[in-house]
Amino acid sequence: MKKYHVLVAFISVFVIISVIIPLLHAAEIIFVEGSVQVQGDQEEEWRKAEIGTKVDIGDKIRTARHSRADVALDSEKKNTIRIDPKTLVVLDSDSSGTIDRLDLSRGMVYAKVESIKSGLSFEVSTPSAVAGVRGSAFSVYAERDTDEIKAYKDSTFVQAYDADGNLITELTLPEGFKTFVDRFEGPGTLVQITLREFSRFDNLTDEIA
């Protein structure tokens, strides 16, 4: 009887581990071009990123000139980001165990988000703005003094903050529009996204689909 209980306990632990481990390492680099590096949350050195490299909350990813990477944030690859050249991002989370936020220091990221838990959102934050969606496709480009945010599919919410981290304003960016947010100021005028910009996004979506 004791052997039976031990066996059941062993099987239960094995099943739990088998389920938890994939969840902890659901994010994976699925495309690399050029020089891309990853730095773990507890690591001091940068290491080369390759297709199949696992990444987790707190990890940093940086791309060199003429380099880019795609990262699947879930095992089903429904939530995917494209990291453009000369970009530095940190994978972050506002909810336990799920990468649902990117801290963008510089450069540009595209986010194609199709599967988010009810009541949650996916966000990209810069030093003075936060852009987020609850199921959509958008991009954020952070320069030294300005952020550019584009809503390609569905609406995107944009929050602007001052130098002390206080919310200045929040707006909803409609599908097909973009706005510029100067550092620590409110969003500018809404501008319609051009056909060329949409075409580039469509081509990118086909690449990471």
C-alpha positions in Angstrom: 0.0 0.0 0.0 2.8 2.4 0.9 4.5 1.6 -2.4 1.3 2.5 -4.2 1.1 5.9 -2.5 4.7 6.6 -3.2 4.2 5.7 -6.9 1.1 8.0 -7.1 3.0 10.8 -5.4 5.9 10.4 -7.8 3.6 10.4 -10.9 1.8 13.5 -9.5 5.1 15.4 -9.0 6.3 14.4 -12.5 3.0 15.6 -14.1 3.2 18.9 -12.2 6.8 19.5 -13.3 6.0 18.6 -16.9 3.2 21.2 -16.9 5.1 24.0 -15.0 8.4 23.9 -16.9 6.9 24.7 -20.3 4.9 27.5 -18.8 8.1 29.0 -17.2 9.9 28.9 -20.5 7.1 29.5 -23.0 8.9 32.5 -24.5 11.2 31.5 -27.3 13.3 33.2 -30.0 12.0 31.9 -33.3 13.9 34.0 -35.8 17.3 35.7 -35.7 19.0 37.8 -38.4 22.4 39.4 -37.8 23.8 39.9 -34.3 21.3 39.4 -31.5 22.2 39.0 -27.8 20.4 37.9 -24.6 21.2 38.7 -21.0 19.5 36.8 -18.3 18.0 38.5 -15.3 20.8 37.2 -13.0 23.6 37.2 -15.6 26.3 39.8 -16.1 27.5 38.7 -19.5 25.6 38.9 -22.8 25.3 35.7 -24.9 24.5 35.0 -28.5 20.8 34.5 -29.2 19.8 31.7 -31.6 16.6 30.2 -32.9 15.3 28.1 -30.0 16.8 30.2 -27.3 14.5 30.4 -24.3 13.8 33.7 -22.6 12.0 34.6 -19.4 10.7 37.5 -17.3 13.6 40.0 -16.6 15.7 38.9 -19.6 17.1 41.6 -21.9 17.4 41.3 -25.7 19.4 43.6 -27.9 19.9 43.8 -31.6 22.8 45.3 -33.5 22.7 47.3 -36.7 21.0 45.4 -39.6 19.9 42.8 -37.0 16.4 41.6 -35.8 14.7 38.9 -33.9 11.2 37.4 -33.5 10.1 36.2 -30.1 7.1 34.0 -29.4 5.7 34.9 -26.0 3.5 31.8 -25.7 3.9 28.2 -26.6 1.2 28.4 -29.3 3.0 31.4 -30.9 -0.2 33.5 -30.9 1.5 36.4 -29.2 4.7 37.4 -31.1 7.0 40.4 -31.2 9.5 41.6 -33.8 12.5 43.4 -32.4 14.0 45.7 -35.1 17.7 46.7 -35.5 19.5 48.8 -32.8 16.8 48.0 -30.2 17.0 47.1 -26.5 14.1 45.6 -24.6 13.5 43.9 -21.3 10.8 41.2 -21.0 8.6 42.1 -18.1 5.3 41.1 -16.4 2.4 42.7 -14.6 0.9 39.3 -13.9 2.4 36.2 -12.4 4.3 34.0 -14.8 3.2 35.7 -18.0 5.3 38.0 -20.2 2.8 40.8 -20.9 5.0 43.9 -20.9 8.1 45.1 -22.7 10.4 47.8 -21.4 11.7 49.5 -24.5 14.8 51.6 -23.9 15.5 52.4 -27.5 14.6 51.1 -31.0 11.4 49.6 -32.4 9.2 46.7 -31.7 6.1 45.3 -33.4 3.6 43.3 -31.4 1.1 40.9 -32.8 -1.2 39.9 -29.9 -4.1 37.6 -30.4 -4.4 35.7 -27.1 -4.6 37.6 -23.8 -6.3 36.5 -20.6 -9.5 38.2 -19.9 -9.1 41.5 -18.1 -5.4 41.8 -18.9 -3.5 43.7 -21.6 -0.1 43.6 -23.4 1.9 46.8 -22.9 5.1 48.4 -24.2 6.6 51.0 -22.0 9.2 53.7 -22.8 10.8 56.2 -20.4 7.7 58.4 -20.7 4.9 56.5 -22.3 2.9 53.3 -22.2 1.1 51.8 -25.1 -1.1 48.7 -24.7 -3.8 46.5 -26.2 -6.1 43.7 -25.2 -5.8 41.9 -28.5 -4.4 43.7 -31.5 -1.3 44.6 -33.5 0.8 47.8 -32.9 4.3 49.1 -32.9 6.3 51.4 -30.7 9.5 53.2 -31.7 11.5 54.9 -29.0 14.1 57.6 -29.8 16.0 59.8 -27.3 13.3 62.5 -27.1 10.2 61.0 -28.9 8.1 57.9 -29.1 6.1 56.9 -32.1 3.1 54.6 -31.6 1.1 53.0 -34.4 -2.2 51.1 -34.2 -2.3 48.6 -37.1 -5.3 46.5 -36.0 -7.9 47.5 -33.5 -7.3 50.4 -31.1 -4.3 50.9 -28.8 -4.4 52.9 -25.5 -1.6 55.4 -25.0 -0.6 56.8 -21.6 1.9 59.7 -21.3 3.9 60.4 -18.1 6.0 63.3 -16.8 9.5 63.1 -15.5 8.2 62.2 -12.0 6.1 59.3 -13.3 2.8 61.1 -13.0 0.2 60.4 -15.7 -0.3 63.4 -17.9 -3.0 62.0 -20.2 -4.4 58.9 -21.7 -6.0 58.4 -25.1 -7.3 55.7 -27.4 -5.4 55.5 -30.7 -7.8 54.2 -33.4 -6.9 51.5 -35.8 -5.0 53.0 -38.8 -3.5 55.9 -36.9 -0.3 56.9 -35.2 0.9 59.5 -32.8 4.1 61.0 -31.5 4.8 61.5 -27.8 7.6 63.9 -26.9 9.6 62.9 -23.9 7.6 63.6 -20.7 4.9 65.4 -22.7 1.4 64.5 -23.9 0.7 62.8 -27.3 0.6 64.9 -30.4 -1.9 65.0 -33.2 -3.2 61.8 -34.6 -1.8 61.0 -38.1 -3.2 58.4 -40.5 -0.8 55.5 -41.2 0.3 55.4 -44.8 -0.3 52.5 -47.3 3.4 51.9 -47.3 3.5 51.5 -43.6 0.6 49.1 -43.7 2.3 47.2 -46.5 5.5 46.8 -44.4 3.5 45.6 -41.5 1.6 43.1 -43.6 4.9 41.7 -44.9 6.3 41.5 -41.4 3.1 39.7 -40.2 3.5 37.1 -43.0 7.1 36.5 -41.8 6.3 35.9 -38.2 2.9 34.2 -38.6 
